[in-house]
């Protein structure tokens, strides 16, 4: 017997809309059960049988899908913006299913943004307790030493906010400009920028290069590609959330998952502009 769940959660997992949007749709009288309009998002169901949205039956949730997106700068990681600024949804390629972002990249940050069709997978990927590392490359201006960066492995408190361990290393330096590589597991709001600015550095460019075993690689800015289903199933098994449909790719499972959230091998470095 399926576990009873709130209808907003079931509809989000089925890809109809986010939970918050489902709540709005219920308030607007757009969702019904066996022909009767629902009045509360607290309705508990074991399946979507008999549920309609705008009079159309809702299909059962499809298997989770995961996509890599190379987010350019200048886009908000949001569905809409009250100020009319461009969002990722304005620029995503046509033909994608309904997807939600895993975490956020701020307006000026570029690089890897994972997108998924499954709200449950999104939450698992975002939970700090899961311990999934995120890696970044930051172009900065100002004096800093490797010793200062290595101190970040102990965590740091800035204006009352405690940030966890950050593995930071100087990649290369040209005068007072340098590229710094950082890996962290929490991903608090603007964490990388705030930590580097606290060290007296000015961040002129910030790129997320990987999220767990998924790397940005050579994916062009603005492009999207889908993570293969066997790779995703192997990853979900490591998270403990998998519903396996076929055997995972042994190469992926061995290289990327065996050592618990090790970052995927880095692509050959390209000179940033």
ZIVENHU-V928963 format. One line per field, one symbol per residue. psi: psi as a letter, one per 20 degrees, with the letter a starting at -180 (. if undefined). burial: + if it has 24 or more other C-alpha atoms within 12 Angstrom, else -. Layout:
psi->???
burial->???
This chain:
psi->pqpprqhhgghghijgrrgghggghghikipqokippqipijppqirjpipqpkipqpqqprqqqpqppnprrjpqmrhrphjjqqrhhhiqqqiqrpqqqoaqprgiprbpoqpqiohggggghhphhhkpqpqqppprprpqqhgghhhiiirqpolipppappopqpgqqocjqqpppqpriglrpkggghghhhjjqpoipppphqocjoqgcjpqpiqpqppqhhggggghhhijjqmphrprohgghghhhhknkqqqpqrpqqoq.
burial->------+++++++++++++--++-++---++++----+--+-+---++--+++----+----+++++++++++-+++++-------+++-++-----++++++++++-++++++++++++++++++---+++++++++++---+---++--+---+------++++++++-------+++++++++++--+++-++--+-+++++++++++++++++-+-+++++++-+++++++++++--+-----+---++--++---++++---------
